[in-house]
Amino acid sequence: MYEPIADYGIIGNLHTIALVSLKGSIDYMPFMRIDSPTIFLKLLDAEKGGYFSVCPTDSFTSKQRYITDTNVLTTNFFSDEGMAELLDYMPVNEKEFNCTVVRKLKGIRGSIRFSMKCAPVFNYAMAKHTIERENDNLLFIPEISFQTPLRLLSNIPLTIKETEACCDFVLNESETVFFVLEATHNKKQRSANIEEFVNLAYKATVGFWKSWISKSKYTGRWLEIVNRSALTLKLLISYKYGSVIAAPTFSLPESIGGQLNWDYRYTWIRDGALTMYVLLNLGFYDEADAFLEWIMHQCSRKQLQLMYNVDGESDLDEKILDHLEGYRGTAPVRIGNAAHRQFQLDIYGELMDTLYIFNQMARPITLEFWQYTLRQIDFVIENWQKPDHGIWEFRKEQKEFLYSRIMCWVALDRAIKIAENNSFPYPVLKWREIRDTILNDIYKNFWNKEKQCFVQYKNGAALDASVLIMPLVNFISPYSMHWNSTVKNLEKELIHGVLIYRYGNKKRLDGFSDNEGTFTMCSFWYIQCLAKAGMYDEAAAYFERMVSYANHLGLFSEQIGYNGELLGNFPHALTHLSLIATAIELSKEKHLRKKTLPPDSEPKMK
């Protein structure tokens, strides 16, 4: 009843997204904004969730691919009766807050019998609706006022069956059938010729994505997977607001049957800043500019919090939808996220690192923005020694986490560099003294002498893969004895080939004991560390192995399960941005030029 998470592709229009299965079914779609209630939710409840399916009625196989350098998805169906091609896309109208899905089905060979069923369920399957016929089209009208009615259009007759639209038809060779599902704020029928609209929208959508990705500066060895990851990240950026969401889904489990099912449809300062960091390195300056403008607006109102709605509001109260059974029966199904109230110090480091790169690669930041930055650094100075919930957002217990302490150091270090590069006024001696104090504190209190490695939190003993960030932010040399010893411990306890578990605790610090998968972002961090230590060949081989864990379209979720299945919310921004960062690192000239050192003099990490 539930398709594997890996069996989905994603389409979108910079306002919202939809997930399309290998069987031609849209099983998930927020409406009309990515953090809004859904109209299709079969992904989280096979019976109640609603879907929009176009697929053969007889036995078939299928393949999916994207039209090169676009987010236009193609699903090809193969059966004994013939072949057909389904195009799915959402027209991109950046200026208009719209929501339109186009599904265009074309017969390639033979004759295949198809069935279409459009069964939306409004407000997370909690609101009823009615259907009205509008000439040859159908209107889905929800009983709640805050969700917009839907119009379904087609070039073949549609049938009403209770609260669903359906039709069965035979698709012959060279014939084309299309379905358009659009939001409508009133009952006025579209006046333009619908077939003409479909064809023009296709050309415009393909043109938009090809034009956007052509701005990328990456020309390295892994161009195809880097472009796919960049296009995926672009789908997670709101054109209207400039914010970036962590993932477009909610409550996809980190372990089947567990409780780690969270809503990721929000903007974490960390995830957004890191996304902009890699997009800047690819040459996408407009997205970074819009995100920093969004950040400045948040800073102008009050002290930054961990995460926000897409529009910058902070009302993210967590709720459980107990009427839904969850993916493969994994409950609870949560919307909202209580983590927005958490205290996490690392966000200032990621933000300042991105701001530093923006200042270097895009344009100098303004003095007005610098004034907002000073407030954030003052906050870090006052609070860097406090315990927090950490990057993994442990809910019940706060510690002085190593990752948070490192990013506090990054915040001070990058702020100093920005100030000096722009001749901005800042308390030179104070900032430098605190930066150095943080560094000394890390070496003194986070180094476990018995294990000879850096550990998860102050004076602790557990390992944590987030330590891999140390050489990536230039906190430590990848040739350091401290670092080599730490990596040996990680490889012994957390690393399995190239797959890496987040931490060595038998139970999470918040009491959850879910048997979660390996964390894919950490694997890409590890590969970058290998490359920085001069182990290019091994790093490149590991990168190829990690890419093979993506689904058939090059998409990753948050984690990889014990049997290799994709787990967690999908697709996952942190994973895709880390993939891009790794490819960029591996493509640097220092790694590609011929080695001059003899083999036995090269640095070793193992």
C-alpha positions as CSV (number, residue, x, y, z in Angstrom):
1,M,0.0,0.0,0.0
2,Y,3.0,2.3,0.5
3,E,5.6,2.9,-2.2
4,P,9.3,3.1,-1.1
5,I,10.3,6.7,-0.4
6,A,13.0,6.2,-3.1
7,D,10.2,5.6,-5.7
8,Y,9.3,9.3,-5.9
9,G,10.3,12.2,-8.0
10,I,9.6,15.9,-7.1
11,I,8.1,18.7,-9.2
12,G,7.4,22.2,-8.1
13,N,6.9,25.9,-8.9
14,L,8.9,27.8,-6.3
15,H,5.8,28.1,-4.1
16,T,5.0,24.4,-3.4
17,I,5.9,20.9,-4.6
18,A,4.4,17.5,-5.4
19,L,5.8,14.0,-5.2
20,V,5.1,11.7,-8.1
21,S,5.5,8.0,-7.8
22,L,7.0,5.5,-10.3
23,K,3.4,4.3,-10.8
24,G,2.3,7.8,-12.0
25,S,0.5,8.9,-8.8
26,I,0.8,12.2,-7.1
27,D,0.7,11.0,-3.4
28,Y,1.8,14.2,-1.6
29,M,1.2,17.9,-2.2
30,P,0.9,20.9,0.1
31,F,-1.5,23.5,-1.2
32,M,-0.8,26.3,-2.1
33,R,2.4,27.0,-0.1
34,I,4.9,24.4,0.9
35,D,4.2,24.7,4.6
36,S,0.4,24.8,4.1
37,P,-2.1,21.9,4.5
38,T,-2.1,19.2,1.9
39,I,-4.5,18.1,-0.8
40,F,-2.8,14.8,-1.5
41,L,-1.5,12.8,1.4
42,K,-1.5,9.1,0.4
43,L,2.2,9.1,1.4
44,L,1.1,9.2,5.0
45,D,-2.2,7.4,4.9
46,A,-2.9,5.0,2.0
47,E,-6.6,4.9,2.6
48,K,-7.5,8.5,3.7
49,G,-4.7,10.5,2.2
50,G,-5.9,11.2,-1.3
51,Y,-4.0,11.1,-4.5
52,F,-4.0,11.9,-8.2
53,S,-3.2,8.8,-10.3
54,V,-2.7,8.3,-14.0
55,C,-1.5,4.8,-14.8
56,P,-2.2,1.7,-16.9
57,T,-4.9,-0.7,-15.7
58,D,-3.0,-3.8,-16.8
59,S,0.4,-5.1,-15.8
60,F,3.2,-2.7,-16.5
61,T,6.7,-1.6,-15.6
62,S,7.9,2.0,-15.5
63,K,10.9,4.2,-15.5
64,Q,11.4,7.9,-14.5
65,R,13.8,10.6,-15.5
66,Y,14.0,14.3,-15.6
67,I,14.2,16.2,-18.9
68,T,17.9,17.2,-18.8
69,D,18.6,20.2,-16.6
70,T,15.0,20.8,-15.6
71,N,12.5,19.8,-13.0
72,V,10.1,18.4,-15.6
73,L,9.5,14.8,-14.7
74,T,8.9,12.0,-17.3
75,T,7.4,8.6,-16.4
76,N,7.5,6.0,-19.1
77,F,5.1,3.0,-18.9
78,F,5.9,-0.3,-20.6
79,S,3.4,-3.2,-21.1
80,D,2.7,-6.0,-23.5
81,E,0.2,-3.7,-25.2
82,G,2.6,-0.9,-25.9
83,M,4.4,2.2,-24.4
84,A,3.4,5.6,-23.2
85,E,5.0,8.7,-21.7
86,L,3.6,10.8,-18.9
87,L,5.0,14.4,-18.4
88,D,4.5,16.0,-15.0
89,Y,5.4,19.6,-14.3
90,M,4.3,22.7,-12.5
91,P,4.5,25.9,-14.5
92,V,6.8,28.5,-12.9
93,N,5.2,31.9,-12.5
94,E,7.5,33.7,-10.1
95,K,5.4,36.8,-9.7
96,E,2.1,35.0,-9.3
97,F,1.3,32.9,-6.2
98,N,-0.2,30.1,-8.1
99,C,-0.6,26.3,-8.0
100,T,-1.0,24.4,-11.2
101,V,-0.1,20.8,-12.0
102,V,0.0,19.7,-15.7
103,R,0.0,16.0,-16.6
104,K,0.4,15.2,-20.2
105,L,0.1,11.6,-21.4
106,K,1.3,10.6,-24.9
107,G,1.0,7.2,-26.6
108,I,4.3,6.0,-28.0
109,R,3.5,2.6,-29.4
110,G,0.4,0.3,-29.4
111,S,-2.8,0.9,-27.4
112,I,-2.8,0.9,-23.6
113,R,-5.9,1.2,-21.3
114,F,-5.4,3.8,-18.6
115,S,-7.3,4.9,-15.5
116,M,-7.2,8.4,-14.0
117,K,-8.4,9.2,-10.5
118,C,-8.2,12.6,-8.9
119,A,-9.2,12.3,-5.2
120,P,-8.1,15.3,-3.2
121,V,-8.6,15.6,0.5
122,F,-8.3,19.1,2.0
123,N,-6.6,20.2,5.2
124,Y,-4.6,17.1,5.9
125,A,-7.6,14.9,5.1
126,M,-9.7,16.6,7.8
127,A,-12.1,18.7,5.6
128,K,-14.9,17.5,3.3
129,H,-15.5,18.9,-0.1
130,T,-18.1,18.8,-2.9
131,I,-17.7,18.5,-6.7
132,E,-19.5,20.6,-9.2
133,R,-19.5,20.3,-13.0
134,E,-18.4,23.3,-15.0
135,N,-19.1,22.5,-18.6
136,D,-16.5,19.8,-19.4
137,N,-14.4,20.6,-16.3
138,L,-14.9,19.8,-12.6
139,L,-14.6,22.0,-9.5
140,F,-13.5,20.6,-6.1
141,I,-14.9,23.0,-3.4
142,P,-13.7,22.5,0.2
143,E,-16.0,23.2,3.1
144,I,-13.3,25.3,4.8
145,S,-12.8,28.9,3.6
146,F,-9.0,29.1,4.0
147,Q,-8.3,26.5,1.2
148,T,-8.8,27.5,-2.4
149,P,-11.1,25.4,-4.7
150,L,-9.5,23.3,-7.4
151,R,-10.4,23.0,-11.0
152,L,-9.7,19.8,-13.0
153,L,-9.6,20.2,-16.8
154,S,-9.0,17.6,-19.5
155,N,-9.4,17.0,-23.2
156,I,-11.4,13.8,-22.5
157,P,-14.7,13.4,-20.6
158,L,-14.5,13.3,-16.8
159,T,-16.8,11.4,-14.5
160,I,-17.8,12.3,-11.0
161,K,-17.9,9.4,-8.5
162,E,-18.9,10.7,-5.0
163,T,-16.1,13.1,-4.1
164,E,-13.6,11.9,-6.8
165,A,-13.1,12.6,-10.5
166,C,-12.2,9.6,-12.6
167,C,-12.1,8.3,-16.2
168,D,-11.0,5.1,-18.0
169,F,-9.7,5.4,-21.6
170,V,-7.6,3.7,-24.2
171,L,-4.5,5.6,-25.3
172,N,-3.5,4.9,-28.9
173,E,-0.2,5.5,-30.6
174,S,0.5,9.2,-31.1
175,E,-2.6,10.3,-29.1
176,T,-2.3,12.8,-26.3
177,V,-4.4,13.2,-23.2
178,F,-3.8,15.9,-20.7
179,F,-5.1,16.8,-17.2
180,V,-4.6,20.2,-15.6
181,L,-5.3,20.7,-11.9
182,E,-5.3,24.3,-10.9
183,A,-6.2,26.6,-8.0
184,T,-9.0,28.9,-8.7
185,H,-10.1,31.8,-6.4
186,N,-13.5,31.9,-8.1
187,K,-15.6,29.8,-10.5
188,K,-14.6,31.7,-13.6
189,Q,-13.6,29.3,-16.3
190,R,-10.2,29.6,-18.0
191,S,-10.8,31.5,-21.2
192,A,-7.6,30.5,-23.1
193,N,-7.5,27.3,-25.1
194,I,-6.4,24.6,-22.6
195,E,-4.4,22.6,-25.1
196,E,-2.5,25.7,-26.1
197,F,-1.9,26.5,-22.4
198,V,-0.4,23.1,-21.8
199,N,2.0,23.4,-24.7
200,L,3.0,26.9,-23.9
201,A,3.4,26.1,-20.3
202,Y,5.7,23.2,-21.1
203,K,8.0,25.3,-23.3
204,A,8.1,28.0,-20.6
205,T,8.8,25.6,-17.8
206,V,11.6,23.8,-19.6
207,G,13.0,27.1,-20.6
208,F,12.9,28.5,-17.1
209,W,14.8,25.6,-15.6
210,K,17.4,25.4,-18.3
211,S,18.0,29.1,-18.1
212,W,18.5,28.9,-14.4
213,I,20.9,26.0,-14.2
214,S,23.0,27.5,-17.1
215,K,24.2,30.1,-14.6
216,S,26.1,27.4,-12.6
217,K,29.8,27.8,-12.6
218,Y,30.4,24.1,-11.8
219,T,32.0,22.3,-14.8
220,G,33.7,19.4,-12.9
221,R,33.5,15.6,-13.2
222,W,30.1,15.1,-11.5
223,L,28.2,17.7,-13.5
224,E,24.9,15.7,-13.8
225,I,24.5,14.9,-10.1
226,V,25.6,18.4,-9.0
227,N,23.0,20.0,-11.4
228,R,20.3,17.7,-10.1
229,S,21.1,18.6,-6.5
230,A,21.1,22.3,-7.4
231,L,17.8,22.1,-9.2
232,T,16.4,20.2,-6.1
233,L,17.6,22.9,-3.8
234,K,16.0,25.6,-6.0
235,L,12.6,23.8,-5.6
236,L,13.0,24.3,-1.8
237,I,13.5,28.1,-2.1
238,S,10.5,30.3,-1.9
239,Y,10.5,32.9,-4.7
240,K,8.1,35.2,-2.8
241,Y,10.1,35.3,0.5
242,G,13.6,34.1,-0.3
243,S,13.5,31.5,2.5
244,V,14.7,27.9,2.2
245,I,13.0,24.9,3.7
246,A,14.8,21.9,5.1
247,A,12.7,19.4,3.2
248,P,9.2,19.6,1.5
249,T,7.7,16.7,3.5
250,F,6.6,16.0,7.1
251,S,6.6,12.9,9.3
252,L,8.5,10.6,7.0
253,P,10.1,8.3,9.6
254,E,13.8,8.1,10.4
255,S,13.1,4.5,11.4
256,I,10.1,2.4,10.4
257,G,7.9,1.9,13.5
258,G,9.8,4.6,15.4
259,Q,8.8,8.0,16.8
260,L,11.3,10.3,15.1
261,N,8.8,11.7,12.6
262,W,9.2,15.5,12.2
263,D,7.9,18.3,10.1
264,Y,10.7,19.7,8.0
265,R,8.7,22.2,5.9
266,Y,10.3,25.2,7.6
267,T,13.3,27.4,7.4
268,W,16.1,26.6,9.8
269,I,18.7,29.3,9.9
270,R,21.3,26.6,9.7
271,D,19.9,24.8,6.7
272,G,19.2,28.0,4.8
273,A,22.6,29.5,5.4
274,L,24.4,26.3,4.3
275,T,22.2,26.1,1.2
276,M,23.2,29.6,0.3
277,Y,26.9,28.8,1.0
278,V,26.9,26.2,-1.8
279,L,24.7,28.2,-4.2
280,L,27.2,31.1,-3.8
281,N,30.0,28.7,-4.7
282,L,28.0,27.7,-7.8
283,G,27.4,31.3,-8.8
284,F,23.8,31.7,-7.8
285,Y,24.0,35.1,-6.2
286,D,20.4,36.2,-6.5
287,E,19.1,33.5,-4.3
288,A,21.7,34.3,-1.6
289,D,20.8,38.0,-1.9
290,A,17.1,37.2,-1.3
291,F,17.8,34.9,1.6
292,L,20.0,37.5,3.4
293,E,17.3,40.1,2.9
294,W,14.9,37.7,4.6
295,I,17.4,37.1,7.4
296,M,17.9,40.9,7.9
297,H,14.1,41.3,8.2
298,Q,14.1,38.6,11.0
299,C,17.1,40.3,12.7
300,S,15.4,43.7,12.6
301,R,12.4,42.4,14.6
302,K,14.1,40.5,17.5
303,Q,16.8,38.1,18.3
304,L,17.1,35.2,15.8
305,Q,15.4,32.0,16.7
306,L,16.2,28.6,15.3
307,M,13.5,28.3,12.6
308,Y,10.6,30.1,11.0
309,N,7.7,29.6,8.7
310,V,8.4,30.2,5.0
311,D,7.1,33.8,5.4
312,G,9.2,34.5,8.5
313,E,6.5,34.0,11.2
314,S,7.4,32.0,14.3
315,D,4.1,30.2,15.1
316,L,5.2,26.6,14.6
317,D,3.2,24.9,17.3
318,E,3.5,21.1,17.0
319,K,0.4,19.0,16.6
320,I,-0.3,15.3,16.1
321,L,-2.7,14.2,13.3
322,D,-3.9,11.1,15.1
323,H,-6.5,10.4,12.3
324,L,-3.6,9.4,10.0
325,E,-1.8,6.1,10.3
326,G,1.6,7.4,9.1
327,Y,4.0,6.0,6.4
328,R,3.8,2.2,6.6
329,G,2.0,2.6,9.9
330,T,4.7,4.7,11.6
331,A,2.9,7.1,13.9
332,P,2.6,9.7,15.2
333,V,2.1,12.0,12.2
334,R,3.3,15.5,13.3
335,I,2.8,18.9,11.8
336,G,4.5,22.0,13.2
337,N,7.8,21.6,15.1
338,A,8.4,22.2,18.8
339,A,12.1,22.6,18.0
340,H,11.5,26.2,17.1
341,R,11.6,27.0,20.8
342,Q,15.0,25.3,21.2
343,F,18.2,27.2,22.0
344,Q,20.8,26.2,19.4
345,L,24.0,28.3,19.3
346,D,25.5,26.8,16.1
347,I,23.2,28.8,13.8
348,Y,25.3,31.9,14.2
349,G,28.4,30.2,12.9
350,E,26.7,28.9,9.7
351,L,25.1,32.3,9.1
352,M,28.3,34.2,9.6
353,D,30.3,31.8,7.4
354,T,27.7,32.3,4.6
355,L,27.8,36.0,5.1
356,Y,31.6,36.0,4.8
357,I,31.4,34.0,1.5
358,F,28.7,36.4,0.2
359,N,30.9,39.4,1.1
360,Q,33.8,37.7,-0.8
361,M,32.0,36.3,-3.9
362,A,28.9,38.4,-4.5
363,R,29.1,41.9,-3.1
364,P,30.2,43.7,0.0
365,I,27.6,43.8,2.8
366,T,26.2,47.1,3.8
367,L,26.9,49.0,7.0
368,E,23.2,48.7,7.8
369,F,23.4,44.9,7.6
370,W,26.6,45.0,9.7
371,Q,24.7,46.7,12.5
372,Y,22.3,43.8,12.6
373,T,25.3,41.4,12.5
374,L,26.8,43.1,15.6
375,R,23.7,42.1,17.6
376,Q,24.2,38.5,16.7
377,I,27.9,38.5,17.6
378,D,27.1,40.2,20.9
379,F,24.6,37.4,21.6
380,V,27.3,34.8,20.9
381,I,29.7,36.5,23.2
382,E,27.2,36.5,26.0
383,N,26.0,33.0,25.5
384,W,28.8,30.8,24.0
385,Q,29.4,28.9,27.2
386,K,25.8,27.9,27.7
387,P,24.5,24.4,27.1
388,D,22.0,24.0,24.2
389,H,20.0,21.4,22.3
390,G,22.7,20.8,19.6
391,I,22.5,20.3,15.9
392,W,20.6,17.0,16.4
393,E,17.9,18.8,18.4
394,F,17.8,16.5,21.4
395,R,14.5,17.5,23.1
396,K,14.9,16.7,26.8
397,E,18.5,17.5,27.7
398,Q,20.9,20.3,27.0
399,K,24.6,20.0,26.9
400,E,27.7,22.0,25.9
401,F,27.9,20.4,22.5
402,L,31.2,20.4,20.5
403,Y,29.5,21.3,17.3
404,S,27.8,24.3,18.8
405,R,31.1,25.4,20.4
406,I,32.9,25.1,17.1
407,M,30.3,27.2,15.3
408,C,30.6,29.9,18.0
409,W,34.3,30.0,17.1
410,V,33.3,30.3,13.4
411,A,30.9,33.1,14.2
412,L,33.6,35.2,15.8
413,D,36.3,34.3,13.3
414,R,34.2,35.1,10.2
415,A,32.8,38.3,11.8
416,I,36.4,39.5,12.4
417,K,37.3,38.8,8.8
418,I,34.2,40.6,7.5
419,A,34.9,43.6,9.6
420,E,38.5,43.8,8.5
421,N,37.7,43.3,4.9
422,N,35.2,46.1,4.9
423,S,37.0,48.4,7.5
424,F,33.9,48.1,9.7
425,P,34.3,49.2,13.3
426,Y,34.4,46.4,15.9
427,P,36.0,45.8,19.3
428,V,39.2,44.2,18.0
429,L,40.8,43.0,21.2
430,K,37.5,41.7,22.7
431,W,36.4,39.7,19.7
432,R,39.9,38.2,19.2
433,E,40.3,37.3,22.8
434,I,36.9,35.5,22.9
435,R,37.6,33.7,19.7
436,D,40.9,32.4,21.0
437,T,39.3,31.5,24.4
438,I,36.7,29.3,22.6
439,L,39.4,27.5,20.7
440,N,41.4,26.8,23.8
441,D,38.2,25.7,25.6
442,I,37.5,23.1,22.8
443,Y,41.0,21.6,23.0
444,K,40.9,21.5,26.8
445,N,37.4,20.4,27.6
446,F,36.2,18.5,24.5
447,W,39.3,16.3,24.1
448,N,39.0,12.9,25.7
449,K,42.5,11.9,26.8
450,E,41.5,8.2,27.3
451,K,40.0,7.8,23.8
452,Q,42.4,10.4,22.2
453,C,39.6,12.1,20.3
454,F,37.2,15.0,20.3
455,V,33.8,14.0,21.8
456,Q,30.2,15.0,21.5
457,Y,29.9,17.3,24.5
458,K,32.1,18.8,27.2
459,N,33.9,16.3,29.4
460,G,31.9,13.5,27.7
461,A,33.0,10.2,26.1
462,A,30.4,9.6,23.3
463,L,31.5,10.2,19.7
464,D,29.5,12.4,17.3
465,A,29.9,12.6,13.5
466,S,29.3,16.3,13.6
467,V,33.0,16.6,14.6
468,L,33.7,16.2,10.9
469,I,32.9,19.9,10.5
470,M,36.2,20.9,12.2
471,P,38.5,20.8,9.2
472,L,35.7,22.0,6.8
473,V,35.5,25.3,8.6
474,N,39.3,25.6,9.0
475,F,39.2,25.1,12.8
476,I,41.8,22.3,12.6
477,S,44.4,21.1,10.1
478,P,43.4,17.8,8.5
479,Y,47.0,16.7,9.1
480,S,46.9,17.4,12.8
481,M,47.6,14.5,15.2
482,H,44.4,15.5,17.2
483,W,42.4,15.1,14.0
484,N,43.9,11.9,12.7
485,S,43.3,10.3,16.1
486,T,39.7,11.5,16.1
487,V,39.1,10.1,12.7
488,K,40.5,6.7,13.7
489,N,37.9,6.6,16.5
490,L,35.1,7.6,14.2
491,E,36.1,4.9,11.7
492,K,36.1,2.4,14.5
493,E,32.8,3.2,16.1
494,L,30.5,5.2,13.7
495,I,31.7,4.7,10.1
496,H,30.8,1.6,8.1
497,G,32.6,1.9,4.7
498,V,31.3,5.4,3.8
499,L,28.0,5.2,5.7
500,I,28.1,7.0,9.0
501,Y,25.8,7.1,12.1
502,R,25.3,10.4,13.8
503,Y,26.5,9.6,17.3
504,G,27.7,6.7,19.5
505,N,25.1,7.1,22.2
506,K,23.1,3.9,22.7
507,K,20.1,6.1,23.3
508,R,19.5,9.7,22.2
509,L,19.9,12.2,24.9
510,D,16.2,12.8,24.8
511,G,15.3,9.2,25.5
512,F,14.3,8.0,22.0
513,S,15.8,4.7,21.2
514,D,14.8,4.4,17.5
515,N,17.1,2.3,15.4
516,E,17.7,5.1,12.9
517,G,19.7,4.9,9.7
518,T,23.0,6.4,8.8
519,F,23.1,10.2,8.2
520,T,23.9,10.9,4.6
521,M,25.2,14.5,5.2
522,C,27.9,13.2,7.5
523,S,29.1,10.8,4.8
524,F,29.7,13.7,2.5
525,W,31.5,15.6,5.3
526,Y,33.8,12.6,5.8
527,I,34.6,12.5,2.1
528,Q,35.5,16.2,2.1
529,C,37.8,15.6,5.1
530,L,39.5,12.8,3.2
531,A,40.1,15.2,0.2
532,K,41.4,18.0,2.4
533,A,43.9,15.5,3.9
534,G,45.2,14.8,0.4
535,M,43.5,11.4,0.0
536,Y,41.9,12.4,-3.3
537,D,41.6,8.9,-4.9
538,E,40.0,7.4,-1.8
539,A,37.7,10.4,-1.5
540,A,36.6,10.3,-5.1
541,A,35.9,6.6,-4.9
542,Y,33.8,7.1,-1.7
543,F,31.9,9.9,-3.5
544,E,31.0,7.6,-6.3
545,R,29.8,5.0,-3.8
546,M,27.6,7.6,-2.0
547,V,26.1,8.8,-5.2
548,S,25.0,5.2,-5.9
549,Y,22.7,5.4,-2.8
550,A,20.6,8.1,-4.4
551,N,17.3,7.0,-5.9
552,H,16.8,6.6,-9.7
553,L,16.5,10.3,-10.2
554,G,19.5,11.3,-8.1
555,L,17.5,12.3,-5.0
556,F,18.3,11.7,-1.4
557,S,16.3,11.6,1.8
558,E,17.8,12.4,5.2
559,Q,19.1,8.9,6.1
560,I,19.9,5.5,4.7
561,G,18.4,2.5,6.5
562,Y,20.0,-0.8,7.4
563,N,18.9,-2.4,4.1
564,G,19.8,0.6,2.0
565,E,16.3,2.1,1.8
566,L,15.9,5.9,2.0
567,L,14.5,7.1,5.3
568,G,13.4,10.5,6.7
569,N,12.0,13.5,4.9
570,F,12.6,13.7,1.2
571,P,14.4,15.2,-0.6
572,H,16.7,16.6,2.1
573,A,18.4,20.0,1.6
574,L,21.3,19.3,4.0
575,T,22.1,16.1,2.0
576,H,22.0,17.7,-1.4
577,L,24.0,20.8,-0.4
578,S,26.6,18.6,1.2
579,L,26.8,16.6,-2.0
580,I,27.4,19.8,-4.0
581,A,30.1,21.0,-1.5
582,T,31.9,17.6,-1.7
583,A,31.9,17.7,-5.5
584,I,33.2,21.2,-5.5
585,E,36.0,20.2,-3.1
586,L,36.9,17.2,-5.2
587,S,37.0,19.3,-8.3
588,K,39.5,21.8,-6.9
589,E,42.7,22.1,-8.9
590,K,44.9,21.2,-6.0
591,H,43.3,17.7,-6.0
592,L,43.4,17.2,-9.7
593,R,47.0,18.2,-10.5
594,K,49.5,15.4,-10.7
595,K,50.9,14.3,-7.3
596,T,54.6,15.0,-6.8
597,L,55.1,13.3,-3.4
598,P,56.2,9.7,-3.3
599,P,53.4,7.3,-2.1
600,D,54.9,6.6,1.3
601,S,55.1,10.3,2.1
602,E,51.5,11.1,1.6
603,P,49.4,11.8,4.7
604,K,47.4,8.9,6.1
605,M,44.1,9.2,8.0
606,K,43.7,5.5,8.8
